[in-house]
Amino acid sequence: MSTAQRPRAFAAVDLGATSGRVMIGRVGEDLLELEQVARFPNGPVRRPDGLHWDFEALMEQVLDGLAEAVRREPSIESIGIDTWAVDYGLLHGAALRAEPFHYRDDRGARGVDLVHARVPFAELYARNGLQFLPFTTLYQLAADDDAGEAGTVLLVPDLVAHRLTGARVAERTNASTTGLLGVHDREWDAALAERIGIGADLLPPLVDPGQRIGRLLPAVAARIGADPPVVAVGSHDTASAVVAAPLASPSSAYISCGTWGLVGLELDAPVLTDGAREADFTHELGVDGRIRFLHNVTGLWLLTETVRAWEAEDGAPIDLPELVARAAAAAPGVPVFDANDESLSAPGDMPARIAAVVRANGAEPPPTRAGFVRMIVESVAQAFADAIGAAAELTGRRVDAIDLIGGGSLNRLLCQTTADRSGLPVLAGPVEATALGNVLVQARAAGVLGADASLEDLRDLVRRTHPPERYAPRR
């Protein structure tokens, strides 16, 4: 693997469901580092017609962040964009018709009924390989009254790229989360789109990670002070994160843990069995055509929403690391609840709703906040362990370790309880897996790591520069 002698720089725009960042990534022979140049909050905004994303405010933050990145590192060679999946904007001409809806808006339920009346879920699974989630893009589009008036649908990262370059494309890893991409040929399923009332002409051309999307529009280049191209990366943030998952062997499982926990294995071919469908396992595309065979588990959303409710009650901020440390010292014999219970999917008064789920199962939640946090973490860890066990059984693959990446890798209690409940060692880190994967795909496209660098080569650089912390199971 050839490398450049001096580090080269790339900008990663990494937008999550609760916050966004702009990072500078520097890559060399034995160097892979990130510098955060901007961080800003992100989240749903309530409008008269439902939950939306404040996309214009988000774009302002992105542009300011890119300008700061260029100020600090004028040699930035390209920009990569990753975000959460499934949500989209509709373009009429060059204009955005309305703010993108938030995936937690409840309109998806209406779309589910409309779609399943025309295409049974078993057939959908055979065509797109996706687990049932009521906010999947095809359900949202089926319920979207504006879709018939639009010219193009762009998923959020592609919408950001459009604002930067004017290009209208769909990056393939994120397109695979829409329900409209064929699980076998990995192309838009135009026949399916038409059957559920979505015009196939709404769907833009597909691009793969590493392809150049376009140069910046003149006004954008003037604002940020440079003119690097935008390069497609794994624009679904989990696709980028899994690029940077160390995955030392095919027997390694991964958990990309943040608001959600994406739990699964990397495969070369789909597993479209009745068992996989009934267990709610999904097939999303990764970089280099890999399949992310995974199950969506509610992750740290339960904890952050609980803390948000307590802060509102107290009228003061809570030191979350200190609270988690107290939870780790709390008695371990807490009740465990279903972290994926549907009643816990929406914002608002999470402690009361969790307590109701616990009591409905004949248990009583711990009376202290530390104990309550311990219960949440143990429940999430059990959901992770259950998903790993199911993935192993469905694929016939013996799992020997779990790579836990993303923000959840900082939660030592979560890492240890996941090891304990799964009976498998947990290798924690890197924390910034998504941004690292974003940068690595850009670097390879620029020839920094050699034109023939494999995904395993990229991961080897991650292991050498960001060695994970190991948690051994205690029972």
Sequence and secondary structure as in RCSB ss.txt:
>XXXX:A:sequence
MSTAQRPRAFAAVDLGATSGRVMIGRVGEDLLELEQVARFPNGPVRRPDGLHWDFEALMEQVLDGLAEAVRREPS
IESIGIDTWAVDYGLLHGAALRAEPFHYRDDRGARGVDLVHARVPFAELYARNGLQFLPFTTLYQLAADDDAGEA
GTVLLVPDLVAHRLTGARVAERTNASTTGLLGVHDREWDAALAERIGIGADLLPPLVDPGQRIGRLLPAVAARIG
ADPPVVAVGSHDTASAVVAAPLASPSSAYISCGTWGLVGLELDAPVLTDGAREADFTHELGVDGRIRFLHNVTGL
WLLTETVRAWEAEDGAPIDLPELVARAAAAAPGVPVFDANDESLSAPGDMPARIAAVVRANGAEPPPTRAGFVRM
IVESVAQAFADAIGAAAELTGRRVDAIDLIGGGSLNRLLCQTTADRSGLPVLAGPVEATALGNVLVQARAAGVLG
ADASLEDLRDLVRRTHPPERYAPRR
>XXXX:A:secstr
    SS EEEEEEEE SSEEEEEEEEEETTEEEEEEEEEEE  EEEETTEEEE HHHHHHHHHHHHHHHHHH TT
   EEEEB SS EEEEETTEE S  B TTSTTHHHHHHHHHTTS HHHHHHHH     TTSHHHHHHT TTGGG 
SEEEEHHHHHHHHHH    EEHHHHTTTT B TTT SB HHHHHHTT  GGGS  EE TT EEE   HHHHHHHT
    EE    BHHHHHHHT    STTEEEEEESSEEEEEEEESS    HHHHHTT EEEE GGG EEEEEEEE T
HHHHHHHHHHHHHHTS   HHHHHHHHHHS S      TT GGGSSSS HHHHHHHHHHHTT    SSHHHHHHH
HHHHHHHHHHHHHHHHHHHHT    EEEEESGGGG HHHHHHHHHHHTS EEE  TTHHHHHHHHHHHHHTTTT 
TT  HHHHHHHHHHHS  EEE    
